[in-house]
Structures are given as C-alpha cells and as structure tokens.
Amino acid sequence: PPLAFLRGTLDAMLVAFSTSSSSASLPVEMSVAEKNLGIGRPVFSTVLPVGVAIGRDGTAMYVALLSVFGAQALGIPLAAPDLVLILFVSTLIAVSAPPVPSAALFMMSAVLSTIGISDVQAAVIVGFILPFDRFLDMMRTVPNVTSNLTNATIVARAANEIDVEVFKRKPVE
C-alpha cells in the first residue's frame, strides 16, 4: 500500500529534505528500510548504497527541466532531437553527479552546451538559479531517497526478503 510506504519512509525523506544530501540520508534510509519497511539486511545493504551512488532521479528531472527553461529564456527553439539529447545527457549527468548539495547545478553546463548554449549564457542561467538552488536542492533530494527506498522494497518483495507485517504496521519512532 502506498500510504504505508510513504508513512514508513517519512523520516528518510525529512532527513533528505533538511540535508540536501543522499549520502547523509543513507544511515536513516537503512534504518527505515529495516525497522519501518521490513526489508531484509541483504537487500537494503546492497540496494541502498548503489542507489545513493547512481540513483539521482530528482537530479535528472531538475537538470532536464532547467535546460529547457534556459533554452526558452534565451529564445532558443528546441526540436524533438534536442529534447532527446537533453534527456540522454541529463541522465548521464545525474548518474555521474556526486551526492552532495548543489552538485547538479554546476554540472548542468554540459547539458546546456549540447543544445548550443554558450558558456557565458550558461553562467547567466546558473547565476539566475543559484539564489534559489538551496530550496530546489532540498526538493530534488527527496525523490532520490524515495526512489532508492522504492527500489529496495521492490527487490525485497521479488526476493521474498520483506516482512509484510513490519511493512504494514505504524513506523517506529
């Protein structure tokens, strides 16, 4: 049930929101996976660190959306191939971005350069977004952590490494 999952992962989401760091959230993710979701240690001790290393869904969405915003703000028309290119490069950026606050903002120039935005124009876009990035970073770290826990839950369910009774009960405080 989605509500049981969200209720069980709330602590990890709050830590992710407040720290803006997937790495800093990892200990809480592991605790939540075991105590609130009933995921077996073999699953969460493997899936969650891999997710922190390469699973940045929020970063991929952010970089792609900000690249489209930047192109529109500069009056650069984007065709379907440009959007596919943005999607591809944003995914690569998200996988390679370090799990520290605001890393994606400064890696975004790679995406912007692929659609013809110069370094000076990219600096203007980054400079425009920078004052708001702390809040945006808090918002994009939550999907990263939530998707890591979702993946761990799916793997645990498939491997029969989940205690359904623990999953359905109220979270441990």
MDTraj code that builds the backbone (N, CA, C; nanometers):
import mdtraj as md
import numpy as np

residues = "PRO PRO LEU ALA PHE LEU ARG GLY THR LEU ASP ALA MET LEU VAL ALA PHE SER THR SER SER SER SER ALA SER LEU PRO VAL GLU MET SER VAL ALA GLU LYS ASN LEU GLY ILE GLY ARG PRO VAL PHE SER THR VAL LEU PRO VAL GLY VAL ALA ILE GLY ARG ASP GLY THR ALA MET TYR VAL ALA LEU LEU SER VAL PHE GLY ALA GLN ALA LEU GLY ILE PRO LEU ALA ALA PRO ASP LEU VAL LEU ILE LEU PHE VAL SER THR LEU ILE ALA VAL SER ALA PRO PRO VAL PRO SER ALA ALA LEU PHE MET MET SER ALA VAL LEU SER THR ILE GLY ILE SER ASP VAL GLN ALA ALA VAL ILE VAL GLY PHE ILE LEU PRO PHE ASP ARG PHE LEU ASP MET MET ARG THR VAL PRO ASN VAL THR SER ASN LEU THR ASN ALA THR ILE VAL ALA ARG ALA ALA ASN GLU ILE ASP VAL GLU VAL PHE LYS ARG LYS PRO VAL GLU".split()
xyz = np.array([
    [0.0826, -0.1205, 0.0000],
    [0.0000, 0.0000, 0.0000],
    [0.0869, 0.1267, 0.0000],
    [0.0574, 0.2196, -0.0871],
    [0.1398, 0.3404, -0.0981],
    [0.1455, 0.4232, 0.0300],
    [0.0338, 0.4348, 0.1007],
    [0.0356, 0.5160, 0.2224],
    [0.1243, 0.4547, 0.3294],
    [0.1230, 0.3241, 0.3423],
    [0.2110, 0.2577, 0.4391],
    [0.3571, 0.2816, 0.4017],
    [0.3869, 0.2768, 0.2734],
    [0.5236, 0.3020, 0.2279],
    [0.5647, 0.4456, 0.2594],
    [0.4803, 0.5412, 0.2241],
    [0.5139, 0.6820, 0.2480],
    [0.5263, 0.7121, 0.3969],
    [0.4381, 0.6557, 0.4758],
    [0.4448, 0.6745, 0.6208],
    [0.5753, 0.6151, 0.6750],
    [0.6137, 0.5002, 0.6242],
    [0.7354, 0.4346, 0.6699],
    [0.8630, 0.5047, 0.6277],
    [0.8591, 0.5769, 0.5184],
    [0.9796, 0.6426, 0.4666],
    [0.9891, 0.7902, 0.5043],
    [0.8945, 0.8400, 0.5790],
    [0.8898, 0.9829, 0.6106],
    [1.0178, 1.0329, 0.6769],
    [1.0728, 0.9562, 0.7712],
    [1.1959, 1.0004, 0.8383],
    [1.3098, 1.0207, 0.7386],
    [1.3256, 0.9275, 0.6478],
    [1.4323, 0.9395, 0.5479],
    [1.4074, 1.0586, 0.4557],
    [1.2815, 1.0816, 0.4197],
    [1.2501, 1.1954, 0.3333],
    [1.2794, 1.3275, 0.4046],
    [1.2500, 1.3351, 0.5342],
    [1.2767, 1.4580, 0.6094],
    [1.4262, 1.4845, 0.6224],
    [1.5041, 1.3802, 0.6458],
    [1.6497, 1.3973, 0.6525],
    [1.7031, 1.4392, 0.5159],
    [1.6531, 1.3785, 0.4108],
    [1.6953, 1.4163, 0.2756],
    [1.6605, 1.5619, 0.2474],
    [1.5417, 1.6029, 0.2867],
    [1.4983, 1.7410, 0.2645],
    [1.5862, 1.8390, 0.3418],
    [1.6157, 1.8070, 0.4666],
    [1.6897, 1.9016, 0.5500],
    [1.8389, 1.9058, 0.5184],
    [1.8968, 1.7960, 0.4719],
    [2.0407, 1.7945, 0.4441],
    [2.0752, 1.8172, 0.2979],
    [1.9821, 1.7949, 0.2077],
    [2.0061, 1.8035, 0.0627],
    [2.1170, 1.7092, 0.0183],
    [2.1321, 1.5988, 0.0896],
    [2.2393, 1.5055, 0.0566],
    [2.1898, 1.3620, 0.0659],
    [2.2003, 1.2904, -0.0443],
    [2.1637, 1.1490, -0.0439],
    [2.2590, 1.0687, 0.0436],
    [2.3852, 1.1068, 0.0443],
    [2.4835, 1.0354, 0.1262],
    [2.4545, 1.0513, 0.2745],
    [2.4208, 1.1723, 0.3161],
    [2.3905, 1.1956, 0.4573],
    [2.2632, 1.1236, 0.4993],
    [2.1762, 1.0968, 0.4052],
    [2.0497, 1.0291, 0.4349],
    [2.0628, 0.8775, 0.4418],
    [2.1734, 0.8228, 0.3944],
    [2.1878, 0.6774, 0.3842],
    [2.1692, 0.6032, 0.5168],
    [2.2277, 0.6473, 0.6281],
    [2.2045, 0.5739, 0.7535],
    [2.0571, 0.5705, 0.7937],
    [1.9872, 0.6808, 0.7716],
    [1.8447, 0.6853, 0.8048],
    [1.7663, 0.5978, 0.7078],
    [1.8043, 0.5985, 0.5805],
    [1.7397, 0.5102, 0.4827],
    [1.7518, 0.3645, 0.5252],
    [1.8699, 0.3255, 0.5702],
    [1.8915, 0.1864, 0.6113],
    [1.8084, 0.1517, 0.7344],
    [1.8018, 0.2443, 0.8278],
    [1.7211, 0.2215, 0.9477],
    [1.5735, 0.2092, 0.9131],
    [1.5266, 0.2982, 0.8287],
    [1.3866, 0.2970, 0.7855],
    [1.3552, 0.1689, 0.7083],
    [1.4468, 0.1278, 0.6219],
    [1.4256, 0.0064, 0.5425],
    [1.4076, -0.1147, 0.6331],
    [1.4871, -0.1225, 0.7379],
    [1.4808, -0.2382, 0.8273],
    [1.3644, -0.2291, 0.9255],
    [1.3510, -0.1146, 0.9925],
    [1.2544, -0.1037, 1.1025],
    [1.1130, -0.0693, 1.0586],
    [1.0997, 0.0097, 0.9531],
    [0.9667, 0.0541, 0.9113],
    [0.9120, -0.0217, 0.7907],
    [1.0014, -0.0664, 0.7026],
    [0.9560, -0.1331, 0.5805],
    [0.9737, -0.2842, 0.5853],
    [1.0498, -0.3330, 0.6818],
    [1.0681, -0.4775, 0.6965],
    [1.1545, -0.5405, 0.5888],
    [1.2421, -0.4624, 0.5295],
    [1.3296, -0.5130, 0.4240],
    [1.4482, -0.5843, 0.4886],
    [1.4835, -0.6996, 0.4350],
    [1.5951, -0.7769, 0.4873],
    [1.7289, -0.7086, 0.4652],
    [1.8201, -0.7281, 0.5604],
    [1.9521, -0.6661, 0.5538],
    [2.0274, -0.6971, 0.4239],
    [2.0243, -0.8206, 0.3726],
    [2.0975, -0.8460, 0.2476],
    [2.0508, -0.7571, 0.1316],
    [1.9235, -0.7241, 0.1308],
    [1.8708, -0.6406, 0.0222],
    [1.9052, -0.4943, 0.0445],
    [1.8687, -0.4394, 0.1609],
    [1.8889, -0.2948, 0.1776],
    [2.0358, -0.2573, 0.1873],
    [2.1211, -0.3470, 0.2367],
    [2.2637, -0.3136, 0.2458],
    [2.3319, -0.3164, 0.1089],
    [2.2651, -0.3719, 0.0103],
    [2.3177, -0.3722, -0.1264],
    [2.2507, -0.2655, -0.2124],
    [2.1186, -0.2632, -0.2097],
    [2.0431, -0.1749, -0.2991],
    [2.0595, -0.0273, -0.2619],
    [2.0521, 0.0060, -0.1345],
    [2.0558, 0.1472, -0.0959],
    [2.1900, 0.2150, -0.1258],
    [2.3053, 0.1550, -0.0936],
    [2.4311, 0.2220, -0.1309],
    [2.4484, 0.2391, -0.2823],
    [2.4040, 0.1408, -0.3588],
    [2.4108, 0.1549, -0.5049],
    [2.3191, 0.2688, -0.5495],
    [2.2014, 0.2773, -0.4887],
    [2.1090, 0.3854, -0.5215],
    [2.1660, 0.5220, -0.4894],
    [2.2353, 0.5333, -0.3763],
    [2.2977, 0.6605, -0.3404],
    [2.4079, 0.6948, -0.4403],
    [2.4792, 0.5937, -0.4870],
    [2.5896, 0.6174, -0.5802],
    [2.5417, 0.6602, -0.7184],
    [2.4345, 0.5998, -0.7682],
    [2.3946, 0.6294, -0.9067],
    [2.2488, 0.6703, -0.9237],
    [2.1670, 0.6618, -0.8216],
    [2.0243, 0.6893, -0.8370],
    [1.9866, 0.8313, -0.8019],
    [1.9871, 0.9186, -0.9002],
    [1.9526, 1.0580, -0.8765],
    [1.8389, 1.1001, -0.9685],
    [1.7219, 1.0474, -0.9417],
    [1.6053, 1.0790, -1.0244],
    [1.5722, 1.2277, -1.0193],
    [1.5758, 1.2848, -0.8999],
    [1.5455, 1.4266, -0.8838],
    [1.6440, 1.5136, -0.9595],
    [1.7697, 1.4745, -0.9587],
    [1.8725, 1.5494, -1.0307],
    [1.8484, 1.5439, -1.1810],
    [1.8144, 1.4278, -1.2326],
    [1.7884, 1.4146, -1.3765],
    [1.6714, 1.5034, -1.4185],
    [1.5645, 1.5014, -1.3391],
    [1.4486, 1.5855, -1.3720],
    [1.4854, 1.7329, -1.3663],
    [1.5590, 1.7712, -1.2630],
    [1.5974, 1.9104, -1.2425],
    [1.6830, 1.9617, -1.3580],
    [1.7858, 1.8863, -1.3930],
    [1.8764, 1.9298, -1.4995],
    [1.8019, 1.9400, -1.6327],
    [1.7173, 1.8439, -1.6614],
    [1.6418, 1.8471, -1.7872],
    [1.5466, 1.9671, -1.7909],
    [1.4717, 1.9865, -1.6835],
    [1.3769, 2.0985, -1.6801],
    [1.4481, 2.2330, -1.6851],
    [1.5577, 2.2447, -1.6130],
    [1.6310, 2.3705, -1.6119],
    [1.6962, 2.3981, -1.7476],
    [1.7365, 2.2947, -1.8173],
    [1.7932, 2.3130, -1.9514],
    [1.6872, 2.3627, -2.0491],
    [1.5691, 2.3054, -2.0413],
    [1.4588, 2.3513, -2.1268],
    [1.4214, 2.4950, -2.0905],
    [1.4158, 2.5246, -1.9604],
    [1.3871, 2.6611, -1.9160],
    [1.4910, 2.7582, -1.9705],
    [1.6184, 2.7219, -1.9584],
    [1.7252, 2.8093, -2.0063],
    [1.7156, 2.8352, -2.1553],
    [1.6874, 2.7316, -2.2319],
    [1.6736, 2.7487, -2.3769],
    [1.5556, 2.8396, -2.4098],
    [1.4442, 2.8191, -2.3416],
    [1.3272, 2.9037, -2.3663],
    [1.3536, 3.0479, -2.3246],
    [1.4214, 3.0671, -2.2124],
    [1.4511, 3.2021, -2.1655],
    [1.5430, 3.2760, -2.2622],
    [1.6298, 3.2025, -2.3289],
    [1.7215, 3.2638, -2.4252],
    [1.6652, 3.2668, -2.5668],
    [1.5437, 3.2161, -2.5849],
    [1.4801, 3.2171, -2.7161],
    [1.5358, 3.1138, -2.8128],
    [1.5944, 3.0088, -2.7601],
    [1.6499, 2.9029, -2.8451],
    [1.5425, 2.7973, -2.8661],
    [1.4999, 2.7774, -2.9918],
    [1.3958, 2.6761, -3.0164],
    [1.4527, 2.5346, -2.9994],
    [1.3730, 2.4480, -2.9411],
    [1.4138, 2.3091, -2.9199],
    [1.3250, 2.2163, -3.0012],
    [1.3861, 2.1361, -3.0855],
    [1.3136, 2.0349, -3.1626],
    [1.3176, 1.9034, -3.0856],
    [1.2459, 1.8050, -3.1351],
    [1.2408, 1.6741, -3.0689],
    [1.3797, 1.6129, -3.0491],
    [1.4695, 1.6186, -3.1485],
    [1.6036, 1.5629, -3.1245],
    [1.6785, 1.6333, -3.0106],
    [1.6557, 1.7647, -2.9967],
    [1.7180, 1.8380, -2.8863],
    [1.6666, 1.7879, -2.7520],
    [1.5375, 1.7628, -2.7448],
    [1.4787, 1.7141, -2.6198],
    [1.5298, 1.5742, -2.5852],
    [1.5467, 1.4899, -2.6860],
    [1.6027, 1.3560, -2.6630],
    [1.7468, 1.3680, -2.6145],
    [1.8216, 1.4589, -2.6743],
    [1.9599, 1.4817, -2.6329],
    [1.9659, 1.5323, -2.4889],
    [1.8767, 1.6241, -2.4538],
    [1.8699, 1.6736, -2.3160],
    [1.8398, 1.5588, -2.2208],
    [1.7463, 1.4750, -2.2578],
    [1.7111, 1.3600, -2.1746],
    [1.8313, 1.2678, -2.1536],
    [1.9013, 1.2368, -2.2613],
    [2.0163, 1.1465, -2.2538],
    [2.1288, 1.2057, -2.1688],
    [2.1662, 1.3298, -2.1966],
    [2.2773, 1.3921, -2.1240],
    [2.2392, 1.4175, -1.9784],
    [2.1142, 1.4536, -1.9523],
    [2.0691, 1.4732, -1.8140],
    [2.0793, 1.3443, -1.7342],
    [2.0477, 1.2335, -1.7979],
    [2.0603, 1.1039, -1.7311],
    [2.2059, 1.0744, -1.6983],
    [2.2952, 1.1004, -1.7927],
    [2.4382, 1.0797, -1.7667],
    [2.4884, 1.1711, -1.6555],
    [2.4445, 1.2954, -1.6571],
    [2.4835, 1.3902, -1.5529],
    [2.4340, 1.3420, -1.4172],
    [2.3105, 1.2955, -1.4124],
    [2.2527, 1.2504, -1.2858],
    [2.3275, 1.1303, -1.2296],
    [2.3676, 1.0394, -1.3156],
    [2.4411, 0.9211, -1.2693],
    [2.5806, 0.9593, -1.2208],
    [2.6414, 1.0586, -1.2844],
    [2.7789, 1.0937, -1.2501],
    [2.7909, 1.2047, -1.1460],
    [2.6815, 1.2689, -1.1104],
    [2.6878, 1.3782, -1.0132],
    [2.7208, 1.3250, -0.8741],
    [2.8087, 1.3927, -0.8027],
    [2.8366, 1.3487, -0.6656],
    [2.7150, 1.3746, -0.5764],
    [2.6958, 1.2922, -0.4737],
    [2.5767, 1.3079, -0.3885],
    [2.5939, 1.4156, -0.2821],
    [2.6287, 1.5352, -0.3253],
    [2.6474, 1.6478, -0.2344],
    [2.5572, 1.7627, -0.2791],
    [2.5248, 1.8535, -0.1878],
    [2.4339, 1.9633, -0.2231],
    [2.4839, 2.0483, -0.3403],
    [2.3935, 2.0830, -0.4273],
    [2.4129, 2.1734, -0.5416],
    [2.5092, 2.1237, -0.6488],
    [2.5457, 1.9979, -0.6475],
    [2.6391, 1.9465, -0.7481],
    [2.5800, 1.9560, -0.8885],
    [2.4526, 1.9267, -0.9024],
    [2.3899, 1.9231, -1.0347],
    [2.3879, 2.0597, -1.1014],
    [2.3741, 2.1644, -1.0235],
    [2.3660, 2.2981, -1.0811],
    [2.4917, 2.3305, -1.1607],
    [2.6046, 2.2893, -1.1099],
    [2.7299, 2.3233, -1.1761],
    [2.7678, 2.2234, -1.2850],
    [2.7055, 2.1074, -1.2852],
    [2.7287, 2.0102, -1.3923],
    [2.6345, 2.0340, -1.5101],
    [2.5381, 2.1217, -1.4886],
    [2.4367, 2.1454, -1.5900],
    [2.4921, 2.2110, -1.7164],
    [2.6048, 2.2767, -1.7066],
    [2.6605, 2.3421, -1.8258],
    [2.6914, 2.2410, -1.9360],
    [2.7178, 2.1165, -1.8988],
    [2.7404, 2.0127, -2.0006],
    [2.6147, 1.9902, -2.0832],
    [2.5000, 1.9908, -2.0182],
    [2.3734, 1.9729, -2.0901],
    [2.3452, 2.0959, -2.1755],
    [2.3670, 2.2119, -2.1183],
    [2.3387, 2.3351, -2.1916],
    [2.4264, 2.3476, -2.3162],
    [2.5505, 2.3062, -2.3073],
    [2.6391, 2.3178, -2.4242],
    [2.5967, 2.2244, -2.5376],
    [2.5314, 2.1129, -2.5047],
    [2.4881, 2.0207, -2.6109],
    [2.3736, 2.0772, -2.6940],
    [2.3022, 2.1745, -2.6410],
    [2.1918, 2.2332, -2.7183],
    [2.2269, 2.3722, -2.7707],
    [2.3564, 2.4037, -2.7707],
    [2.4019, 2.5269, -2.8335],
    [2.4050, 2.6490, -2.7444],
    [2.3994, 2.6318, -2.6162],
    [2.4072, 2.7456, -2.5243],
    [2.5539, 2.7666, -2.4887],
    [2.6013, 2.8900, -2.5060],
    [2.7428, 2.9198, -2.4813],
    [2.7731, 2.9177, -2.3313],
    [2.9013, 2.9192, -2.2992],
    [2.9427, 2.9189, -2.1586],
    [2.8946, 3.0444, -2.0856],
    [2.8974, 3.1576, -2.1548],
    [2.8519, 3.2829, -2.0933],
    [2.7021, 3.2762, -2.0648],
    [2.6255, 3.2261, -2.1618],
    [2.4813, 3.2121, -2.1408],
    [2.4522, 3.1115, -2.0291],
    [2.5285, 3.0040, -2.0229],
    [2.5110, 2.9050, -1.9160],
    [2.5407, 2.9677, -1.7804],
    [2.6430, 3.0529, -1.7753],
    [2.6765, 3.1204, -1.6496],
    [2.5629, 3.2125, -1.6052],
    [2.4969, 3.2769, -1.7003],
    [2.3827, 3.3628, -1.6673],
    [2.2684, 3.2785, -1.6107],
    [2.2411, 3.1646, -1.6727],
    [2.1337, 3.0765, -1.6243],
    [2.1660, 3.0257, -1.4844],
    [2.2898, 2.9790, -1.4645],
    [2.3303, 2.9300, -1.3323],
    [2.3234, 3.0432, -1.2302],
    [2.3683, 3.1615, -1.2690],
    [2.3623, 3.2763, -1.1784],
    [2.2201, 3.3150, -1.1420],
    [2.1289, 3.2973, -1.2354],
    [1.9884, 3.3276, -1.2079],
    [1.9285, 3.2275, -1.1103],
    [1.9637, 3.1001, -1.1246],
    [1.9063, 2.9934, -1.0425],
    [1.9764, 2.9806, -0.9074],
    [2.1027, 3.0176, -0.8993],
    [2.1826, 2.9956, -0.7786],
    [2.1182, 3.0448, -0.6487],
    [2.0573, 3.1638, -0.6448],
    [1.9965, 3.2068, -0.5179],
    [1.8828, 3.1161, -0.4696],
    [1.8172, 3.0470, -0.5610],
    [1.7052, 2.9605, -0.5242],
    [1.7458, 2.8140, -0.5116],
    [1.8701, 2.7836, -0.5456],
    [1.9090, 2.6433, -0.5594],
    [1.9052, 2.5656, -0.4287],
    [1.9290, 2.6285, -0.3170],
    [1.9262, 2.5539, -0.1908],
    [1.7884, 2.4911, -0.1699],
    [1.6844, 2.5690, -0.1900],
    [1.5495, 2.5144, -0.1747],
    [1.5209, 2.4095, -0.2820],
    [1.5600, 2.4375, -0.4051],
    [1.5391, 2.3411, -0.5134],
    [1.6166, 2.2121, -0.4874],
    [1.7360, 2.2249, -0.4303],
    [1.8162, 2.1069, -0.3979],
    [1.7479, 2.0220, -0.2914],
    [1.6873, 2.0874, -0.1950],
    [1.6127, 2.0140, -0.0920],
    [1.4985, 1.9356, -0.1561],
    [1.4329, 1.9988, -0.2522],
    [1.3194, 1.9344, -0.3180],
    [1.3627, 1.8188, -0.4081],
    [1.4792, 1.8272, -0.4699],
    [1.5189, 1.7202, -0.5617],
    [1.5890, 1.6048, -0.4920],
    [1.6310, 1.6224, -0.3678],
    [1.6930, 1.5116, -0.2946],
    [1.5874, 1.4140, -0.2447],
    [1.4689, 1.4627, -0.2136],
    [1.3611, 1.3753, -0.1643],
    [1.3250, 1.2665, -0.2663],
    [1.3064, 1.2979, -0.3950],
    [1.2787, 1.1890, -0.4900],
    [1.3940, 1.0893, -0.5031],
    [1.5172, 1.1363, -0.4866],
    [1.6307, 1.0440, -0.4921],
    [1.6193, 0.9387, -0.3822],
    [1.5958, 0.9844, -0.2605],
    [1.5872, 0.8937, -0.1452],
    [1.4628, 0.8060, -0.1550],
    [1.3520, 0.8647, -0.1947],
    [1.2278, 0.7878, -0.2061],
    [1.2403, 0.6793, -0.3125],
    [1.3036, 0.7107, -0.4247],
    [1.3195, 0.6084, -0.5287],
    [1.4161, 0.4989, -0.4845],
    [1.5185, 0.5340, -0.4069],
    [1.6089, 0.4310, -0.3543],
    [1.5329, 0.3339, -0.2652],
    [1.4485, 0.3869, -0.1775],
    [1.3701, 0.3007, -0.0886],
    [1.2643, 0.2222, -0.1668],
    [1.2098, 0.2823, -0.2709],
    [1.1145, 0.2110, -0.3564],
    [1.1831, 0.0926, -0.4244],
    [1.3014, 0.1173, -0.4784],
    [1.3760, 0.0096, -0.5441],
    [1.4096, -0.1020, -0.4461],
    [1.4508, -0.0651, -0.3256],
    [1.4830, -0.1664, -0.2246],
    [1.3595, -0.2481, -0.1890],
    [1.2441, -0.1826, -0.1803],
    [1.1193, -0.2526, -0.1488],
    [1.0814, -0.3492, -0.2610],
    [1.0956, -0.3056, -0.3850],
    [1.0629, -0.3916, -0.4994],
    [1.1555, -0.5131, -0.5039],
    [1.2848, -0.4900, -0.4844],
    [1.3804, -0.6013, -0.4855],
    [1.3522, -0.6966, -0.3698],
    [1.3232, -0.6414, -0.2520],
    [1.2935, -0.7257, -0.1355],
    [1.1686, -0.8090, -0.1588],
    [1.0706, -0.7490, -0.2191],
    [0.9465, -0.8222, -0.2487],
    [0.9732, -0.9349, -0.3489],
    [1.0508, -0.9061, -0.4513],
    [1.0819, -1.0073, -0.5526],
    [1.1681, -1.1201, -0.4956],
    [1.2556, -1.0866, -0.4001],
    [1.3454, -1.1863, -0.3411],
    [1.2860, -1.2503, -0.2157],
    [1.1623, -1.2125, -0.1839],
    [1.0958, -1.2626, -0.0631],
    [1.1772, -1.2302, 0.0624],
    [1.2337, -1.1091, 0.0647],
    [1.3149, -1.0618, 0.1766],
    [1.2461, -0.9453, 0.2475],
    [1.1134, -0.9485, 0.2540],
    [1.0394, -0.8411, 0.3191],
    [0.9431, -0.9011, 0.4201],
    [0.9384, -0.8375, 0.5369],
    [0.8442, -0.8781, 0.6410],
    [0.7196, -0.7911, 0.6240],
    [0.6154, -0.8471, 0.5683],
    [0.4945, -0.7716, 0.5345],
    [0.4280, -0.7145, 0.6594],
    [0.4363, -0.7842, 0.7703],
    [0.3766, -0.7342, 0.8949],
    [0.4460, -0.6064, 0.9412],
    [0.5773, -0.6025, 0.9314],
    [0.6520, -0.4815, 0.9666],
    [0.6156, -0.3696, 0.8700],
    [0.6037, -0.4017, 0.7429],
    [0.5703, -0.3025, 0.6409],
    [0.4352, -0.2371, 0.6689],
    [0.3381, -0.3156, 0.7129],
    [0.2021, -0.2644, 0.7306],
    [0.1797, -0.1926, 0.8628],
    [0.2646, -0.2157, 0.9626],
    [0.2415, -0.1522, 1.0925],
    [0.2895, -0.0075, 1.0920],
    [0.2533, 0.0634, 1.1978],
    [0.2938, 0.2032, 1.2115],
    [0.4458, 0.2112, 1.2232],
    [0.5073, 0.3173, 1.1715],
    [0.6530, 0.3306, 1.1769],
    [0.7052, 0.3384, 1.3202],
    [0.8282, 0.2927, 1.3395],
    [0.8953, 0.3007, 1.4686],
    [0.9490, 0.4418, 1.4837],
    [0.9270, 0.5009, 1.5973],
    [0.9751, 0.6383, 1.6217],
    [1.1185, 0.6394, 1.6667],
])
top = md.Topology()
chain = top.add_chain()
for i, resn in enumerate(residues, 1):
    res = top.add_residue(resn, chain, resSeq=i)
    for name in ("N", "CA", "C"):
        top.add_atom(name, md.element.get_by_symbol(name[0]), res)
traj = md.Trajectory(xyz[None], top)
